[in-house]
């Protein structure tokens, strides 16, 4: 079951309905400095939540390209069409579907840790070579993440671990994107951090979020209903006045892509 961890296509409906947008503050941090006519590539765009979210904070003539390696997620992204966004299928490790030296900004909203998970050093090197290939000189890479400070993620891992019989992998446990960029080395690498909240108005909504999580894919066949019931029982006490507020730490890590030969 662990082989499917992080493969979200079969959870696309839950993902599209339950995942919350990033705060405006994060979009402003990422999109600051973009000029008319520039181009953005969003890696691991999924259903396009954050790809679309950037539009409100960009100049009118900026264009976006969302890239994902899951046809089912891209299908859902294309259900909300926008003439400024082109969605493309492709692997970030093999060939990002974009021309050489075309992007002024490359983003990864809640996806970059999956690009590194269980990857060999040479595969990570290929990932960065691809990023450098599609980037214009002086382009910026922005990696954005949500860290769950609420009990929600812990409860989900405990329940899945109980039914699966092993401790679910914590993909972000050793994930340090700022150190990664500095080691490449990206210039002016920095991290900005702030706290935010996501509001869930019902247990049904929280359950949908559970079903959208990567860890949910590790539940053995025939155990999903049991895990869902356990999750509902464990999260009922989190609600106050009919809502649950998920506490988050948002990280926006960025750096300017080094001027490396493309040969």
Secondary structure as UniProt FT lines:
FT   HELIX           2..4
FT   TURN            5..6
FT   HELIX           9..11
FT   HELIX           12..18
FT   HELIX           24..31
FT   TURN            32..33
FT   TURN            36..37
FT   STRAND          39..43
FT   TURN            46..47
FT   HELIX           49..55
FT   TURN            56..57
FT   TURN            60..61
FT   STRAND          63..68
FT   HELIX           71..77
FT   TURN            78..79
FT   TURN            83..84
FT   STRAND          85..89
FT   TURN            92..94
FT   TURN            100..101
FT   STRAND          103..109
FT   HELIX           112..116
FT   TURN            117..118
FT   HELIX           121..134
FT   STRAND          135..148
FT   HELIX           152..164
FT   TURN            171..174
FT   HELIX           177..184
FT   STRAND          187..200
FT   HELIX           203..212
FT   HELIX           214..218
FT   TURN            221..222
FT   HELIX           224..235
FT   HELIX           236..238
FT   TURN            241..242
FT   STRAND          243..256
//
